[in-house]
């Protein structure tokens, strides 16, 4: 994670060609502006204001995607929801209806076996 302004998350990626489709896959966002690093340097306060309002922006360096700046509220779950990779539950699930399984071994015995009796 690179340093950004307080409250702004900066995600670095290596050697990806700039492409709106790639940016969409990376962040799960339907639209993302792409700017060169020079614009970020020259207009950083305006760009960070856009990010703080909820926008995500891809930053390029010599035509290669160098970073994606997104607001801190963009959790991986929120990005997955926006991209349609996860869905909201259809309804409440009553976990008490799931039948409990009884094992022959205790949890301690299973863990000891997995650890190889270190």
Secondary structure, 3 states (H helix, E strand, C coil): CECCCCCEEEEEEEEEECCHHHHHHHHCCCCCEEEEHHHHHHCHHHHHHHHHCCCCEEEEECCEEEEEEEECCCCHHHHHHHHCCCCCCCCCCCHHHCCCCCCCCCHHHHHHHHHCCC
